[in-house]
Amino acid sequence: MLEATRQFNLERYHQISTDEVYGHVPEGHASVETDNLAPRSPYAASKASADLMVNAYFVTYNLPVTITRGANNIGPYQYPEKVVPLFATNAIDEEPLPIYGDGRQKRDYQYVLDHCAAIDLVLHHGVLGEAYNVGTGQEMENLRMVEILLDALQRPRDLLVHVRDRPGHDRRYSLNVDKIKALGWQPQHTPEEAIRKTAQWYVENEWWWRKIKSGEYKAFYQAQYGDRLREAGVQK
């Protein structure tokens, strides 16, 4: 794609990256765009590698590139493999919510349309060759996310089940978003508002997700969570 952008002399190449490229972020620090990339999972490593390639094309060929590194997206039409739609749809059916480890991993949950607005802004007004963090700048523990979601859906908190953690699971992501705010962007939703709004969407749109949570999805779910739930004493 970078080579095609160069070959056809395209106006702009924008790379959508992730906060995971920074790896685990210690308490007391929020990642800034100039921090070293320290990915700790194959997915994060692939995104960090792409960021480096984009930057290399900028330096070597003066390709007109920009990068955004987004926090956790949530919102309508998110495939229920992801944590918030997975937990929302499970909770609607009063099924267990399998949370990894102690659930105290910290994440920044942003509403997807806020993220889209940020990408659009950077695409049109970002400085070429620069990266921009995108998120609310507010982190919360996954346990708190689950509490907000269950309360929004009026479901009991004992649906939450702690299961064996996944490999390479970073404990904390935290983004400093001052740079994109300087372009005039502000998120329109807090993480709690984003979680509640997303949960309500899944309540109102069962027609979309029920047909997904069958067939191949069931096989994926069993492979990912079956043994973990059984280890936790839940027979699923």
Buried (B, 14 or more C-beta within 10 A) or exposed (E): EBEEBBEEEEEBBBBBBBBBBBBBBEEEEBBBBEBEBBBBBEEBBBBBEBBEBBBEBBEEEEBBBBBBBBBBBBBBEBEBEEBBBBBBBBBBEEBBBBBBBEBEBBBBBBBBBBBBBBBEBBBEEBEEBBBBBBBBBBBBBBBBBBBBBBBBBEBEEEBBBBBBBEEBEBBBBBBBBEBBBEBEBEBEBBBBBBBBBBBEBBBEEEEEBEEBBEEEBEEEBEEBBBEBBEEBEBEB
